[in-house]
Amino acid sequence: MKMVKSTLAILTAATILGASGFAQAGATLDKVKKQGFVQCGVSDGLPGFSVPDAKGNYQGIDVDICRGVAAAVLGDASKVKYSPLTAKERFTAIQSGEVDMLSRNTTWTSSRDAGMGLVFTGVTYYDGIGFLVNKKLGVSSAKELDGATICIQAGTTTELNVSDYFRSNGLKYTPITFDTSDESAKSLEASRCDVLTSDQSQLYAQRIKLAQPNDYVVLPEVISKEPLGPVVRKGDEEWFSIVKWTLFAMLNAEEAGVTSKNVEAEAKGSKNPDVLRLLGADGEYGKDLKLPKDWAVQIIKQVGNYGEVFDRNVGAGSELKIERGLNALWNKGGLQYAPPVR
Amino acid sequence: MTTHTFKPDMPPPRKSVGAVAWMRANLFSNWLNTLLTLFAIYLVWLIVPPLLSWTIFDANWVGTTRADCTKEGACWVFIQQRFGQFMYGFYPSELRWRVDVTVWLAIIGVAPLFINKFPRKAFYGIGFLIIYPLVAFWLLHGGLGLENVATSKWGGLMLTLVIATVGIAGALPLGIVLALGRRSNMPAIRVVCVTFIEFWRGVPLITVLFMSSVMLPLFLPEGMSFDKLLRALIGVILFQSAYVAEVVRGGLQAIPKGQYEAAAAMGLGYWRSMGLVILPQALKMVIPGIVNTFIALFKDTSLVIIIGLFDLLNSVKQAAADPAWLGMATEGYVFAALVFWIFCFGMSRYSMHLERKLDTGHKR
């Protein structure tokens, strides 16, 4: 997402992919069915996105996308094997076929989408760089941060984005860079800096680390676009569609009010034709995707609709308590929009 | 005959014995020492009470969630709750006995080697070195009737120990061979060994691991993937063997020429003179250097985070990223530091014991 691009890895990847050609259409689906599980590349520990709980089960939005794909393809959301990947090795892992899909808070950018033999299937979370400040400062907008001391995590594109933003707005600032998010949180607490900057989704996690979380507030502005989404290899359209439509099914289900609790009842007796088509009660839409008829039912039943997934992992039902904001459905003022099933 | 009885000795003057005298001699002998002593006491007073209250008196010891940590000090509940993960990683909890058995077998198996009068120690030792790794692999990894546990589930202290012991066990013999090769009279062997050593010494371990994880898969046919742990282990062994080789070479160079000539005069060939005369002396001399290398290796195991393996330190980091335990990183790091220190201190004490035991008068 925000780590420095590993130029070396990209260059090598580009040369090698250029020589060996792209993945075969349908190959990944066949492989997944044969091996009986989805090998999914996730983050090595990012609160709310992918982090193992006490029993070692991975939890998070990114993880739930993988579970959704497993539910759609294999009918069982638990048939996922996770590869925790660092920011540097993630692209190699997907390019080399070590993982079937990458769901690791990766920002969708043109160079990654077009230049690396990879393709993004959608946006699971609209993120962006934000600011966490002490309420005592009395700041309500990032524009008022002239002259502020800002804690930044070193080696991330955050540094670049912050400098761009402050320059274009004619504001002055003093950056203090830190190696880890724990250090920067401690520095904010010790008032070594006035503002902590990071991806907004992570600012909420940073806030929990503080002794008095309620004294701090995340400013509403987002100064960069960081759309995070799953990645698959280019050239395997079948698999690309499956991963893409797994997210769309979750979004459509939320829009139609289908939840993990009522999905079976809805599949039998919904009055809404959209729901019947989505849940496979009407038509053969699963077939186009080379999936079983009840693919969407399995996703919703075992993983939940997008709203449930969001709420459980990062939203009101979690420790992070992130607002839906940009991630609300399109008809509720957000950006999340899925094409219809028909 | 009269016998002369001596009067009992007078006790030494008060001022020259006891605590006061010791303090006068060691702490307050002149004004500079007095100043330094007072400054040191001030520092201790500044650091120790808050540290003790954070780690012990104000710490939270009981509970199950973060909400139970209401007191000011450390929240050791986090360590308690995640202890299993720190020790075994994600090794399935119902199979963790296998890890325990592996460790106990190692302890029981090694124990006879420490008994001085144990008969046929050399045979036993070699047998143990051959059989134990096979048993350990079978227990940890599974197969032949045991359920398979993929290496991706290994983690925590267990993974640290696996990497460290395999690294040590692999690097030592390879390093000795390389050291002998570097001093060989045969140009081909010498060139190969020098190149190997200089190459691996010239690159940082983190690069080796990174290459093994990021570059290697690109050169393999698509879909073929090597076990990550295996890649890391091979990298660690090759890397460490270069260091061990140089340490051992130092020992070989310190052996006087007369020893080589004496061995030759006895009619011993190359291997026997090395095995019976030179190496036993050389290795004994470089124990501190070798142990130093191994302690460094033990701590370097944490670098495997770069390829997504979770040793003790990284398990701690990962657990601290769990939304349910955010903000517990300090406790985690303190715990990890303590465990690392115990192991490293243990190694250094053992090396000192070994030096004393094998000391045959080389010390000056």
Interface residues (C-beta under 8 A of the other chain):
Chain A: S6 A9 T12 A13 I16 S20 A23 K31 D44 G45 L46 P47 G48 V51 P52 D53 A54 K55 G56 K81 Y82 S83 P84 L85 T86 K88 E89 T92 A93 Q95 S96 G97 E98 D182 A185 A205 I208 K209 L210 S318 E319 L320
Chain B: Q81 R82 G84 Q85 G89 F90 S93 A150 S152 K153 F210 S213 V214 M215 P217 L218 F219 L220 E222 G223 M224 S225 I305 I306 I307 G308 F310 N314 K317 Q318 A319 A320 A321 D322 P323 A324 L326 G327 A329 T330
